[in-house]
């Protein structure tokens, strides 16, 4: 199975780390899609596939559409279960 966890910042994935590690330990492919942060290197070391988001905290329709396009391409390419 191919699983993705999407969160705006790396801290969101850190809160679910035990569940995400269980997915890996069962032999599944686990992707974390998040903004860059101090936990990203650790996620990669543990065997997660990390996709970085270019997020902004400002209200920006242009940036939102750019992010939507990135996610659409990623989900189409990876075909998560």
N, C-alpha and C positions, 0 to 999 in steps of 0.2 A: 504494500500500500504506500502511496505517496501523499504525505500530509503537509499542510502549510499552516503556520500560525502567523497572523498578520497583526501587528501592533505599531503604533506611531513611534514609540521609543523602545530601546532595548530593555528597559526596566520592566515593561509589560511581559516580555518573554521570561525574564528572570523569576517573576512570581509563579509562573507555571513550569519552571524547570523540572521538578520531579515528574510531572505528567509527560513532558516532552522527552525526557530521558527514558521513560518507560516505553514510549513509542519507538525510540532508537533501539533499546534493548530487546524489543520483540522482533527486530530485524527490518523494520520499516524505514523508509527514507523520510526524513523530517527536515523541512525547510522553515527557517525563521525569516520573516519579512519585516524589517523594522528600520527606524532611523539609526544613524551611527551613534555609538556611545561606548562607554568603558567596558561593557560586557561582551561586545561583539567578538573580540579575540578569543575569549573563553568559550563562547558558543562554537566557534570554528574548531578549537582544540578538542572539544567533546564530540565532534563529528557531525554537527549540524551544517546544513547548507544555508548560508546567510545571503540574503538579498537586501541591499541597503536602499532605503527610501530617501529621496530628497524632499524633506518635509520643511514647511515653514509654519510658524505660529501666527503669522499675519493672515488677514482675510485677503485672499488673492485668487480670483477665479482662474486666471491664467495658469498659476501654479497648480491649482486643483485639477484642471483639465490635463495638464502635463503628467501629473501623478496618476490620474485615471488611465491615461494612455499607457503608461509604464506598467500598471497593474494588469490591464487588459492583455497586453503582449505577454507578460510573464505567465499569467494563468493559462493563456492559450498555448504557449510553448511547453509548459511543465505538465499540464493536464493532471492537476491534483485530484485525488479521490474524494 
